[in-house]
């Protein structure tokens, strides 16, 4: 990953936001604690995040919602439902930390590509707008790199009553980054117990 220097010390430009605020109702709740190939989903996500940046934010809806081994737990904006509330809170925190970008990683995507953050970050920085992961003919809005400079536009989008991450990407003119072939399967997320069993096999 790329680094810049501040006060003589190397500092990351990119922070990782693990989206863990969903209720997981279709799995009976407590999705981050579900076991995938011997490890909790949240532990897998944190391990992946550590390989991308030392700055890890874990987006949650309520205090104590997730038991994570590392990272700063960050409450979603309570006035904004869904992952968009987590993204806005993360961008506000990233701004305070003097980061230039954040990458979002859902806690229920244990096979997320190792090169996802680097490819998205390089594209976003080059193009000056968000970069979203795509495979199998579609976008994956929960897997994207967002410039902190987009915060004002995203707040305007939310103020208009809109809540979709996909819509926010459109509003910010996101660029697509594609994974093809067998890599496309790495973006499968776990929404049900049957998903968990199938992907664990």
Secondary structure, DSSP 8 states (H G I E B T S, - for coil): --EEEETTEEEESEEEEEE-----GGGTS-GGG-EETTEEHHHHHHHHHHTT-S-EEEEESSTTS---SSSEEEE--TTS-SHHHHHHHHHHHHHHTT-SEEEEEETT-TT--TTHHHHHHHHHHHHTS-EEEEETTEEEEEEEEEEGGGHHHHHHHHHTT---HHHHHHHTT-EEEE--GGGGGGG----SHHHHHHHH-
